[in-house]
Amino acid sequence: MSDASPTVPYWHLWADADGISHQTRCAFTEFEKKSMSPPAPPQWQGQKTHDGATVFVTVQPVGWTGDWHPNPKPQWIVPLSGRWFVESMDGTRVEMGPGEISFGEDQNVRERDGKTGHRSGTVGDEPAVLMIIQYDSAPTTGAACRFR
């Protein structure tokens, strides 16, 4: 096993103090090398939160596009199959598939030019299957890449 701590990228959809949503490429960097359950050998682990959470899977049909909206709660979105996109109010459009992660935290946005939060939808000719992990904690504002 490598002795170098890993870096795992993710996208953070967040709101600034003016209520505009943005997307920033971030990375998990704070890992600890330890056993999940001895005597299993150590592996890199990075626990990120202790908040209450709800986990579910959603399937976006081929051609599905959602209107402008904020995420209902701070949430991790993990694509399991297919591809999807997120477009933030600043015009950034990010397409993601399996192996990519996004944290949706744009609850504190304000409507601007008919846009509020983000748009999202499927990309390509297969449904996008997404695992969602929603937290009960309040969102932060103006704090891109808050997970390390």
Buried (B, 14 or more C-beta within 10 A) or exposed (E): EEEEEEEEEBBBBBBBEEBBBBBBEBEBEEBEBEEEEEEEEEEBEBEEEEEEBEEEEEEBEEEEEEEBBBBEBBBBBBBEEBBBBBBBBEEBEBEBBEEBBBBBBBBBBBEBEEBBBBBBBBBEEEBBBBBBBBBEBEBBBEBBBEBE
